[in-house]
Amino acid sequence: MKRRELLRGSLVAGAGAALGAVGGCGPTGTEPQAPVTFEPGGSLPWINWAGNQSCLPNWRLAPVSEDQLVGVMKSARGVVRAVGGSHSFSAVVPTDDTLVATDLLSGMIGHDPERLQATFLAGTRLNAMGPMLDAVGQALPNMPDMDYPALGGSIANSVHATGSTFGSASSYVTALTLATPSGELMECSADRNAEVFQAARTSIGALGIVSRMTLQNQHAFDLTEVNRVENMNDVFDDIQARLRNHRHFECFPMPYSSQCITVATDIAAPADANAGEDDPNAVNTLRNLYEATAWIPRVGHGLYGAILDSVLSGESTTVRTGPSYRVFPHVRIVRFREMEYTVPAAAGPECAREILRTIEARRLPLYFPLEVRYVKADDIWLSMFEGQDGCSISVHQFGDLDYRAPFAEIEPIFWKYGGRPHWGKLHTLDADRLAGIYPRHWQDFQEVRRTLDPQGRMLNPHLKTLFGV
Ligand SMILES: Cc1cc2nc3c(=O)[nH]c(=O)nc-3n(C[C@H](O)[C@H](O)[C@H](O)COP(=O)(O)OP(=O)(O)OC[C@H]3O[C@@H](n4cnc5c(N)ncnc54)[C@H](O)[C@@H]3O)c2cc1C
């Protein structure tokens, strides 16, 4: 194995945990990649990006206008679910009744150069928004680590990036229009239908289908992202300074290793230039190394960690620079499954350390790097960041390997630190537990939901579990 290859794999992980290639994930997976198949004459299956959620909707609709969307809401049969980019890991989308694709409700429909705001139809993919905003001199202040999802799906789940002075994507929504389950188009903002606005800014798609949103942006800007390999303990000990000194900072601790990848992103300086290269396939080297060593009785995991430490330490940096909408996102070609909880910001390093200790002590087959990010508090009722600055910690598993058993060993650690699960990622909490971790507005949200959707038309089995219906 070439030292540089492994580093590249790690740096790809550092850029966002999409390690390895699908083809490199091996033929002996514990879960099929396509749990449903198309039977000629039957329903067209829907499957999510990770391949762990699927359904066979009887009706698949794709309205091209808000009028059509209203018609859909009035006439749709059975349970109605919206789908954006299908990038959620949890079962927030599936229904065998009516699936409403938002793809054709796409595009920027207005902008305000004074306020630096822009209005988009909700099906617009994040990767289409950057160039459209750039053309009018605006940019999103922050973006998640990949840009395939739709705006509507991102807001529904309170998607986030990293940066301790930046809120979640939902926190930049200043107004939205909701097609309610009864087929009304409801305009919502802090001044208009304010309670519905607070609920709809993170709704898990339970209140209806959002048709458009206005976002608070900023002037277009360039960024430079610097990836380094550093000692994990040093980084955790110094985390407050890193958060202060960089516009965006995140780290990717590597299980069984003393090293982590750090990613610091700041406003670009004129002399900044790209250096080094990403290889989205290189994570397979990490997996190959684990599989070649970890099975060896008694010493395997230690050997894996020692080799990893030796090839990673002292490696040089990679740099990516350019317009913000090109630097924030990364290429994702590896299937994986993910669990993420947000714990109070101050507890982040301690929680991450306990997860890493647990993985090592129990020899869990989790060698994908963790991802540790920071997000500013907001006031959105069901946002993971409601009322407190958060540290979001993700645990990943390759798409063809069992995630349930190892995730079950890690999830209680998140509970211990008061974690709130990402709505679009894997977790096992139900309404009783969730009500306890959203003490301020859980009931407010349920009241708005019951008012807008008294018959529960928007609730699939997963949402019924979440809301205790
Ligand atoms: C490779 C990868 C990387 C990821 N990186 C990040 C990351 O950096 N940060 C992060 O926070 N998450 C991340 N995620 C998770 C993902 O971004 C979220 O789950 C996001 O919500 C998915 O958006 P989507 O458009 O694919 O929504 P979908 O999965 O299609 O839908 C999500 C929810 O939104 C609802 N919905 C969709 N459109 C609307 C609408 N118009 N109105 C109302 N409800 C609607 C759906 O019914 C569903 O409940 C990642 C996922 C993957 C697979």
The ligand as an ORCA input file, in Angstrom:
! r2SCAN-3c Opt
* xyz 0 1
  C     -23.859     11.552      1.258
  C     -24.707     12.328      2.231
  C     -24.166     13.427      2.868
  C     -24.940     14.154      3.794
  N     -24.394     15.258      4.381
  C     -25.143     15.979      5.251
  C     -24.636     17.166      5.865
  O     -23.526     17.595      5.592
  N     -25.426     17.806      6.768
  C     -26.681     17.361      7.094
  O     -27.344     17.970      7.940
  N     -27.207     16.270      6.493
  C     -26.469     15.586      5.597
  N     -27.000     14.470      4.991
  C     -28.403     14.154      5.250
  C     -29.315     14.810      4.208
  O     -28.737     15.984      3.724
  C     -30.651     15.170      4.845
  O     -31.316     14.027      5.252
  C     -31.546     16.016      3.915
  O     -32.708     16.353      4.617
  C     -31.896     15.296      2.633
  O     -32.542     16.178      1.759
  P     -33.355     15.590      0.527
  O     -33.744     16.697     -0.368
  O     -32.630     14.459     -0.041
  O     -34.676     15.131      1.299
  P     -35.453     13.747      1.252
  O     -34.613     12.712      1.902
  O     -35.982     13.498     -0.092
  O     -36.649     14.136      2.250
  C     -36.361     14.476      3.590
  C     -37.640     14.918      4.310
  O     -38.074     16.153      3.756
  C     -39.436     16.065      3.378
  N     -39.595     16.985      2.265
  C     -38.942     16.973      1.079
  N     -39.321     18.024      0.336
  C     -40.232     18.720      1.068
  C     -40.999     19.894      0.841
  N     -40.907     20.597     -0.291
  N     -41.852     20.304      1.825
  C     -41.946     19.616      2.981
  N     -41.252     18.504      3.245
  C     -40.400     18.063      2.298
  C     -39.627     14.595      3.041
  O     -40.985     14.211      3.103
  C     -38.810     13.963      4.150
  O     -39.540     13.954      5.345
  C     -26.268     13.740      4.077
  C     -26.813     12.628      3.424
  C     -26.036     11.926      2.506
  C     -26.641     10.730      1.824
*
